[in-house]
Every structure is written in structure tokens, then in C-alpha cells.
């Protein structure tokens, strides 16, 4: 039963309490057996039964729970660097999409890529994410937009489950209406509702059903129909909501009892209160706000209203081309005025809640998965402020196994 000692501060990030309460334990120790945490607390109180067990040292560093990236678009073909300059020169997200760029461009590249190529790219991204302390990743489909292609993407995610991270698959067939259905959108909604969702549910290829409710994507009425079909197939709702316009996505998330409503840059006061009352997690995606040059999610208003705010990367080839979750946390601090404690909880226990794994991951408590990272920093404040390429990560443990270590 391994024991980690010489921890300067261990942040348990237990889900109880306010967003800023991350429950630090100074001069801590952590014991685990197999893939489960067995004991955590001050080293001076470590029970005598651990005296003869193998010891590891944190060398005076801090320890955090394994990070949870609760919103990514992991599998995709190609990149969209050309849109970066277009946005700099004043083109909007909707203008680029109307000209054939945006999601439609990635759909074409993804469809042209082989399954082996997509799987290899995912494995490479995941390996780099693991080195940043990310031990759980939500992965959306949404770049296939046909029955065969959407199922193929979910099958790739299923195969990736044997890697260093826990993969949580989400069906996002309702990302946008594909080009071939542009004049037949009702047929595409029918395809999602009657064929793609039932297949994903029956084969247990996804845990969630997501829909992009936005101008140029899907209406509130279409989103409601799609999410109801998902619920009937055993897939819990999620939403891309109120990103470009205040479209009623947050209210729909509340109506449907969604696990999360993501983006929310344009959320209304009514939407904020509806999310709070329904217990929906708001997911902040600061990379998207940065790359699209938009006002970010109003984190302070949400937190003050009692809405839990998770932080994720939105990793995708267009509006958020980075999987660097620790950098996203720093951006959430600087752009959204969240504190380092708030963003750490937002990328651990609150993010775990957003993907339905709050009882399994996201905090260092007895009985939960032994997922954690040793960070070369004096505190969470120093970690978020002193941004480094490798995020100061010294050691990453997932499911009780040391996945990488610089010690």
C-alpha cells in the first residue's frame, strides 16, 4: 500500500462548500491501495499500520487531484490556422462559418482521415495532456455529422479507454447541420433522433448527448427534441449554450436537467438563476473567449448567484486549439476574475460533477480514484500565476499507477 509523504500542501478539493473552498492539508500524507485512496491527512496523524509500507516523496511540493477536462472535441482531422488570421483581421465566427470555414471545414477533413490516423492523433494529444496532470477527459464527437462517421468517432473514444486517462464520451451529432443537409435540416434532425442517438445508446458508446443551440446551429425547439431523444436512449443532456448570442440555451439546459451548460458568454440573468435552481454546472471555456476575442463567461456573477463553475479547454482545431488545461485555468483567473482556488476546484470536483463522475474522481478522499499530480509550486496561487510549459508537473498518478514522473 504506497504512501506519499513530504507533501507541503495537499488540496483535497472535496465537493462540499463554496467554490473557493479547496480544503488544503499542510504537511500531508496520502495512502492508496490498488486504484483507491485509503487515507489522506496530516502526516503527523498517519496511522501506524502504514509504517512498513513503501514510501514515495513529494519532495516538499504540493499535490492536487488529477485534473478533469470536462469539455473537449478530441478527435478531428487537420487544423484551421487560416481562420486565426481571418479573425485577427475582423472576420466573425459566423462569417467564417457562412463562407464554408469553421466546423464544416473540420468535418470534411475528419471524414477524409482514416480511423487509425484519428486514433493516433488522439493518443498523441492525450499523452501530452497527461503530462500536464489531466487524468480524466470528456471527448465529444461532432466532426462526423453522419450516422457512420459519428459512430466511428465514438468507437475511437471507446478504444482509447485503455490509455492513461479515463475517457468520457459525448455524442455531439447536433453540432451543426452538415453541408449535404443544408436545405433539408429537418431530415438531419430526424437522422439524429431516430438513428444516431438510438445506436449510440444501445451500443453504450456515449454517456451524454450534447447539442449546440445557437444561431447557425440548432434552435431551442430542435435542441429540446434531440435531448429528449437522448434521455430516452439513456444519454444525459449537455448543451453548448449562449456562446455567440443569448439564445435561450441556459434555460433549455435547466428545463432538461442537463449535467452542464457550456460557454455561456452571452447568458442572461434569467439564465443564471435558472441554472442555479436546476443545479446545472456552468462550464467556462476561456480559450474560446480568447481566440474569438469575445467577452468571457461572467464567472463572478455565476458564482455569486450560486452556480458552480467548471473550467475546461474546449480543445478543438478552430476556436480553442490548445489542450493546456493549466493555461486555461490561468486565463480564467485573468479574464474572468476567478481566484486560483476557484479555478482549481473548477477543474477538479466541479468538472467531475459536470461529467457525472463526482463520486469517482475530482477530489482526494477515501474511496475515490487515486488520481493526483505532484506540482513544483509553493501553493495553488503560485502555480496559476507562474505559468510554465509543463505546468510545473513533477509526477502524475492515475488509478494508483505512476504514469509519468520527473523525480
Buried (B, 14 or more C-beta within 10 A) or exposed (E): BBBBBBBBBBBBBBBEEEBBBBBBBEBBBBBBEEBEBBBBBEBEEBEEEBEEEEBBBBBEBBBBBBBBBBBBBBBBBBBBEEBBEBBEEEBBBBEBBEEEBBBBBBBBBBBEBEEEEBBEBBBEBBBEBBBBBBBBBBBBBBBBBBBEBBBBBBBBBBBBEEBBBBBBBBBBBBBBBBEEBEEEBEEBBEBBBEBBBBBBBEEEBBBBBBBBBBEBBBBBEBBBBBBBBBBEBBBBBBBBBBBBBBBBBBBBBBBBEBBBBBBBBBBBEEBBBBBBEBBBBBBBBBBBBBBBEBEBBBBEEBBEBBBBBBBBBBBBBBBBBBBBBBBBBBBBBEBBEBBBBBBBBBBBBBBBBBBBBBEBBBBBBEEBBBBBBBBBBBBBBBBBEEBEEBBBBBBBBBBBEEBBEEE
